Amino acid sequence: MKLLEYLKDKLYEILIFLFTYIILLLLLFAFKSDISLITAFSIIILILFIILLLIDYFRKRNFYRELLNNIEALDKSYLVLETISNPNFYEGKLLVQALYDINKSASENIKNYELQTTDFKEFIEMWIHEVKVPIASLILMFYNHKDKFDKKIIEQIKKIENYVEQVLYYVRKDYASKDYLIKEVELNKIISNIALRNKDSFLENKVDLIVNNTSCLVLTDSKWLEFILNQIINNSLKYKRNIKNSYIKIEVSESNKQVILTIEDNGMGIPSSDLPKVFEKSFTGKNGRVKTKSTGMGLFIAKNLCNKLGHIINIESKENSYTKVSIIFSKNNYFEVLK
Amino acid sequence: MERILIIEDDKIICSELKTLLKNSEYEPLILNDFKNALKEIDKINPDLILLDINIPYINGELLLKQIRIKSNIPVIMVTSRDSETDEVLSISYGADDYITKPYNPNILLLRIGAVLKRVNNYQEITKYKDLKINIQKGIISNDEKEIILTKNEMIIFSYLLNHQNKIVTRDELMTDLWNNNEYINDNALTVNISRLRAKFKEIGYEYAIQTRKGIGYILV
């Protein structure tokens, strides 16, 4: 609160005061009062007026200064009402009360949406667990009666499974707080799980899987990482080229500060114009349009999950040559100390 | 024959699991009375339990906790709840393994086999007819001769040996190989098997491994 601005605001009071003062002065002159009485009277009334103004100014200034400073200092400025002391003047009290009411109504509104989204999220999670049961039944049925079913059926079931999983992790990525658990995980074990899961697709598509010394401990959530790797591998399998020795190569390199997991294929590759956009939501690019219909969600979710887990995911590629995705895990000394 | 108790409330999964286990020469049993699950388990006294987390009346994790108070029956959690927390919780309550639905049936069977082996202190078969088998070293020998198998060949031969006189599909062999982190392709499997045959021919068992066309292989 600036004094000058405050005085401008008090213009009417000042004008009325001056007007009254001049009339009084004229009256005093008219009655031929003593000049020293007039001087004394003028000084007293001026000082009185200034004191009145200053008292008012300082009462308000303290309150508004605290309010404005705290708003600026807080990262969640809507909480400012909890941080200021109660004003001791009427206007201030009115203002605080009004702000409080506005805040309450907004909070109630937000809470409502929050409940709706958690509700929705819980429903989706429950639904996914339920839909997995018939998928599991279908896979078991297929296996038990292989002679009766076409092999194409299992491919379609696997597709459904993958899409369902994408939904699960799409929901999870925004409510990460309670869904993940970071601990030391053996990379080898995760890669082995992924390999087994996709074994049939590798063999069906005649893509070789090459895994080179991947034994290494990283700090991550194994289910999340499994999902991320599965998306990458699925992409590689989907966008393979029709050449003889298609492969996907998984490697790990380790340094003092970080572990880098790379997944490289010799597939279609990604045009350089598409490359910066592959992690964007619903981005399908040239390959996604040419090959099969693609949702463009896999890498988007993968990237989001990586961010949450604190891993860095990078992609490099050359069209008609290769695609190489690397995930960087940083090593954390803090965890070592805690152990 | 090992008796495996299925605790699962979905009727179709139950019956399909039953078929799957029967075909793999286990004796499957199904728990019907979830209200008195603990008593039922006591009465049946199975060799292994496949336990779902979402079952009526009692949560699978709680049931596992109660089972563990007085018994060490191997338990594999089979569930659609796919989160690290559930897995860690289950293992800490004493589950021997944790598999999420939907699973590959071959993998389920491998895991069941592995858990049963572990708890029964299973001794690896070390003999085939008059041949001595050293799995760790990959050496098979009789009194006069010995042959050295590669890791892949040993995995294949062990699997055939454990299922002697039964037809083993290529898919089963493939799953076992991939499960042992040997990610080979179809051609490589064919090559490995013909090499294995050639080595057995050296030692006098030319016709030990036979092909059943369109189905798989059999060790006689």
Interface residues (C-beta under 8 A of the other chain):
Chain A: I128 H129 E130 K132 V133 P134 I135 A136 S137 L138 I139 L140 M141 Y143 N144 E161 L168 D179 Y180 L181 K183 N188 S192 A195 L196 R197 K199 F202 L203 K206 D208 L209 I210 V211 D221 S222 K223 W224
Chain B: D10 I12 I13 E16 L17 T19 L20 N23 N54 S80 R81 D82 S83 E84 T85 E87 V88 K101 P102 Y103 N104 P105 N106 I107 M174 T175 W178 N179 N181 Y183 N185 D186
